[in-house]
């Protein structure tokens, strides 16, 4: 088996509704990538820390986006969230939770747990206590998780990933970027067919190999 010669960055946010819609295709794409490509999750940072309640205008905008995704992609959403929770425009805490979980080999499990909590279970992943509950469900120590969530190490790693996202010139989520040496190629993605991205990646590899 040859060593991977390219990296496919999946730039996402665990509380991004379009990322939730794309998640099934992303899993399929990963399973079918050529051996020459290894994939890597990269946190994009949708919304910085914010303790203020989400303004009514923003609430309407986000709910409209959920409905649009339901209609166009067929993704499931639980709108009870908007009555049962106090929404905030804050996804950095959830991103830090993914980083902490990655240190315990639970990155993928945490991403999916946050998405399902937010979109299906009407739970608010902007709350550290909710994130700690999810960590406990994954078998992590709740108290230690809360400490790591606030650690300098976790914040440093978040800033590193955000800086790499900026270097890749990504401003929307989800995004796919294929890096081959010093070359960075934006890869199109289809919310209902992973092969759209796969074909483009394969063509990029063929072009480079000549």
C-alpha positions in Angstrom: 0.0 0.0 0.0 1.5 3.3 -1.1 1.7 6.2 1.4 -0.8 9.0 1.0 0.4 11.9 -1.2 -2.4 14.3 -0.7 -4.6 15.6 2.2 -8.3 16.2 1.9 -9.4 18.8 4.5 -13.0 18.7 5.6 -13.6 22.2 7.0 -16.6 22.1 9.2 -18.3 23.4 12.4 -20.0 20.9 14.7 -23.0 23.3 15.0 -23.3 24.1 11.3 -26.6 23.0 9.9 -25.3 22.5 6.4 -22.5 20.3 7.9 -25.2 18.2 9.5 -26.8 17.9 6.1 -23.5 16.8 4.5 -22.4 14.4 7.2 -23.8 11.2 5.6 -22.1 12.0 2.3 -18.9 12.9 4.0 -18.8 9.5 5.7 -19.3 7.8 2.3 -16.7 9.9 0.6 -14.1 9.0 3.3 -14.8 5.3 2.8 -14.1 5.6 -0.9 -11.1 7.9 -1.1 -8.1 6.7 -3.2 -5.2 5.3 -1.2 -3.2 8.4 -2.2 -5.5 10.7 -0.2 -5.8 10.9 3.6 -8.6 12.9 5.1 -8.5 15.3 8.0 -11.2 17.2 9.9 -10.5 20.9 10.3 -12.6 23.2 12.6 -13.7 26.4 10.8 -15.1 28.5 13.7 -18.6 29.5 12.7 -19.4 31.8 15.7 -17.1 33.0 18.5 -17.9 32.8 22.2 -21.1 34.7 23.0 -23.2 34.6 26.2 -26.0 36.8 24.7 -29.4 35.3 23.7 -29.7 35.0 19.9 -31.6 38.0 18.5 -35.1 37.3 17.1 -34.0 38.2 13.6 -31.1 35.6 13.7 -33.5 33.0 15.2 -35.8 33.4 12.2 -32.9 33.3 9.8 -31.5 30.0 11.3 -34.9 28.3 11.4 -35.5 29.3 7.8 -32.2 27.7 6.9 -33.2 24.5 8.7 -36.4 24.4 6.7 -34.6 25.0 3.5 -32.2 22.1 4.2 -35.2 19.8 5.1 -36.8 20.6 1.7 -33.7 20.4 -0.5 -31.7 17.6 1.2 -34.2 15.8 3.3 -32.2 16.2 6.5 -34.1 15.7 9.8 -34.4 18.6 12.3 -36.2 18.8 15.7 -37.7 22.3 15.9 -38.5 21.8 19.6 -35.0 23.2 20.2 -36.3 26.7 19.7 -38.9 26.4 22.4 -37.0 24.3 24.9 -33.5 26.0 24.8 -32.0 29.5 24.9 -30.2 29.8 21.6 -26.9 31.6 21.4 -24.8 32.4 18.3 -21.8 30.5 19.8 -20.1 27.5 18.3 -16.5 27.8 19.7 -17.4 25.9 22.8 -18.6 23.0 20.7 -15.5 23.2 18.6 -13.3 23.0 21.8 -15.3 20.0 22.8 -14.3 18.3 19.6 -10.7 19.1 20.3 -10.8 17.7 23.8 -12.6 14.5 22.6 -9.9 14.1 19.9 -7.3 13.8 22.7 -9.3 10.7 23.8 -9.7 9.1 20.4 -13.4 10.3 20.3 -13.3 13.2 17.8 -15.7 11.6 15.4 -18.0 10.4 18.1 -18.1 13.9 19.6 -18.9 15.6 16.3 -21.8 13.3 15.7 -23.0 13.6 19.3 -23.0 17.4 19.1 -24.9 17.3 15.8 -27.5 14.9 17.1 -27.9 16.7 20.4 -28.5 20.0 18.6 -30.6 18.9 15.6 -32.5 15.9 16.9 -32.5 16.0 20.8 -33.3 19.7 21.3 -30.2 20.2 23.4 -27.9 23.3 23.3 -24.2 22.5 22.6 -23.4 26.2 23.3 -23.7 25.2 27.0 -20.5 23.7 28.6 -22.7 21.5 30.8 -24.5 20.0 27.8 -21.1 19.3 26.2 -20.0 17.6 29.4 -23.1 15.5 29.4 -22.3 14.4 25.9 -18.7 13.6 26.8 -20.0 11.5 29.7 -22.3 9.6 27.3 -19.1 8.8 25.3 -17.4 7.4 28.4 -15.2 10.4 29.1 -14.7 11.8 32.6 -17.1 14.7 33.0 -15.1 16.8 35.5 -11.8 16.3 33.6 -13.6 17.2 30.3 -14.8 20.5 31.7 -11.3 21.4 32.8 -9.8 20.5 29.5 -12.6 22.5 27.7 -11.2 25.7 29.4 -7.5 24.8 29.1 -4.8 26.9 27.3 -3.8 23.8 25.3 -7.4 23.4 23.9 -7.6 27.1 23.0 -4.2 27.0 21.3 -5.3 24.1 19.2 -8.5 25.8 18.2 -6.5 28.9 17.1 -4.2 26.7 15.1 -7.0 25.1 13.2 -8.7 28.5 12.6 -5.4 29.8 11.3 -5.1 26.9 8.9 -8.7 27.4 7.7 -7.8 31.0 6.9 -4.6 29.9 5.1 -6.8 27.6 3.0 -9.0 30.6 2.2 -12.2 28.9 3.3 -15.1 31.1 4.4 -18.1 28.7 4.2 -18.9 25.4 5.8 -18.7 22.6 4.9 -15.8 22.9 2.5 -13.4 20.4 1.0 -9.9 21.4 0.1 -7.4 19.0 -1.5 -3.8 19.8 -0.8 -1.1 18.2 -3.0 2.3 19.6 -2.1 2.0 23.4 -2.1 -1.1 23.3 -4.3 -4.6 23.7 -2.7 -7.7 22.8 -4.7 -11.3 23.5 -3.7 -13.4 20.4 -4.2 -17.1 20.7 -5.0 -19.4 18.8 -2.8 -22.9 17.4 -3.3 -25.3 17.0 -0.4 -26.8 13.9 -1.9 -24.1 12.2 -3.9 -20.5 11.7 -2.6 -19.3 10.7 -6.0 -19.4 14.3 -7.2 -16.5 15.1 -4.9 -14.8 11.7 -5.5 -14.7 12.1 -9.3 -13.2 15.6 -8.9 -10.5 14.3 -6.5 -9.7 11.4 -8.8 -9.3 13.8 -11.7 -7.0 16.1 -9.7 -4.8 13.1 -8.9 -4.7 12.1 -12.5 -3.8 15.6 -13.7 -1.0 15.9 -11.2 0.4 12.5 -12.1 0.2 13.5 -15.7 
